[in-house]
Amino acid sequence: MGYDEKRAEVARIMKRIYDRGLTTATGGNVSVRSGSVMLITPSGKDKASLSADDIAIVSIDTGENLTPEKKLSIETEMHRGVYIARPDVGAVVHSHPVFASLFSASRTPVDTAIIAESYYLLGDVQKVPYALMGTAELAERVAGYAGKGSLALLLENHGAIAFGHDLLSAFDRLECLEQSAKLTFLSRTIGIDDINEFERARIAQMRSGV
């Protein structure tokens, strides 16, 4: 797949995130690794109407914008940090889903073990301590947590980020995280039983990388 096709795929996934109500018109960002560069959504554009030509190209090694006519997302360094920390990650999606964002500001963790699929896709989701959006501090913190093997993270008082070997798997994890947050919220109204520790270990053994 060449740059044009991958840029079109980035635009399609960003639109899908918006259409699913997982972000606002100008919120969130999506990237995919292509060799030594990443292709990433730009800043300040309507996320529902992006085209392949809108997607920026950035060097992973240096952070240089190879498409200087395009304004980079303020979270470009956060994406780049993940790719450097995690050579196995091929795509990163970040947005502000309503329920996941609610839990990003809560002391209550998202329970991913209510159903087996979410535990398989996400494992245990950690929360990255707050840092101002778009800062080097946030990028460093996310890279540090990602480097421990996380598949998705909550960003305190900010939103969510998910990783995958490709764009679809990263998007799948973001959507699954939002579903898990909804289930966790709804579970407060009824008694539930999580998957037990033995079954969690069996599910974890089924997992292989991102």
N, C-alpha and C positions, 0 to 999 in steps of 0.2 A: 504494500500500500504506500503510495507516494504522499508527499506533503499535502497536496490538494485534497486527496480523499480523506486523510486524517483530519485536516482542518474542517472539512465538511462534517465529519463525524463528531468533532468537538461541538460545533454549532448545533447539531441535531440533539446531542445529549443535553446541552444547556437549555434548549427549547423544551425538551421533555421534562426537565427538572421544573421549569417554570409552569408548564401545562399541568403538572401534577400538584401544583400549589406548594412546592417545596422551597420556593424563594420568591422574592419580589421582582419587579420589572428590571431593576438595575443591580440587584443583590446577587451574591454568589459568584463562583468562578470554577471553571473546569479546565483541566489540562491533560495532555497525553504525552508520553515519552516517545521520541522517534530518534533512536541513536543517541547522539550527543546533544540534541536539542529537545526542548519541550514546546508544544503548541498550546497556547493558552488564550482564553477569552479576554477581550479588552475591557478597559474601564469605561463606565459611564454610558454604555450602549444598552438599548432595549434587549434583554436576554431572550425575548420571544421571537425576535426577528433577525438574529445573527445569520450571516452567510459565511462560507469558507473564507472569503476575502477579508473578513473582519478579524480573523484569528491571528494573533501575533506569534512570532517565532523567537525563542530566547535560548541562548547558550546555557546549558546546565552547568558547565564548568565555570564560566565567568560571569553569568548573569547579563551578558550583553544583549540588548534588544536588536535582533537582526532585521527587524521591520520597524525602523525608527519613526515611520509615519503613523504608527499605531500607538495609542496611549495604553500602557500596560496596566493590568489589574494591580491594585495596591497590595494584593496578597501573592504577587509573583514570587517573592523570596520565600514565602511559606511553602509553595509548591516545589520550588527548586531545592529547598532544604530537605524535603521528604525524599526526592529522587536521589539526592546525594547520600542520605542516611540509609535508604532502602533500595539497593540495586534491583530487587525483585519486583518493585512497584512499577507498573506501566501506565497508571492513570490515577488522577486525584480529582475528587469532586468536593466542593465546599459550598454550603448554603445555610439558610436559616429556617429550617422547617419548624412549624409552630410548636409541636409537642416536644421535639428534641431540644429546641431552644429554651422552652420552659424548664426542662430538666437541667439544662446547662446553668441555670440560675438557682437550682434547688440543691439541698443537701441530700435529697433522696436519689439514689442511683437508678438508672434505667435497668430494668430487669429483663435481660435477654434470654433467660431460661424458662420463660412461660411456655414457649413452644420450641420444638426441636430445631426447626429451620433457622430461626433467628440466632440460636446459640451456635449452630453450625457456621452461619455466615459471619457472625460478629465476634463470637467469644465473649469475654467480659470487656465492657466498654469503660475506659477510664476518662477522667475529666482533666483537661489541661488547665492549670491555674491561669487566672486572668492576665492578659497583657493587651495593650492597646492595639486595635486592628491596624494592619498595615505596617507594623513596626518590626525591626530586627529581633526584638525581644520575643514577640509572638512566634516569628519564624523559627527561632532557635528552640523555643519550648516545644513546638509541635514536632520539629525534627527529632528532638530528644525522645519524646514519647513514641513517635512512629518507629524510631530505631530499635525499640524494645519488641517490635513484632506486632504492634496493634493493627487491627483491620479497620477500625473506625474509632473516632474520638469525639467527645464533646469539648467545645471550647467555652470555658466559663463565661457566662453573661454575653455570649456571642452567637454560637450556632454549632454546627457539626461538620466533620470532615471524614471522608471515607476513601479507602485505597483499594486498588484492584490490579490484576495483571493486564486488564484492558478496561476500556471505558464502561462497557456494559456491567462488568463485575463490580466496579467502583460505584456506579449508579445504583445497582441492586442493593449494595450494602447501605447506601444512604437512605434509600426507600425503606429497607428493612429496619434500620435504626429508628426512623420515624414511626413505623408500625409498632415497634417494641415500646417506644415512649408512650404511644397511645394506649397499648395494652397495660403498661405499668400504671398509667393514670386511671384507667377504668377498673383495674384490679382492686383499687381502694374501696370499691362499692360492693365487692363480693369476695368470698373466701376462695383462694386458689392454692394449688399445689404446684410448685416448680418441679422441673426435671431433677431427679436426685443426683447426688454426686457421682455415683457409679455410671449412670447414663451420660452425664456430662463428660466424663473421662472417655467413654466410648465415642461420643460425638467428636471430641477434640482429636482423637486418633484418626478420624476420617478426614480431617482438615489437612491440606497440604499447601503451604505457602499462601499467596494471595490469589 
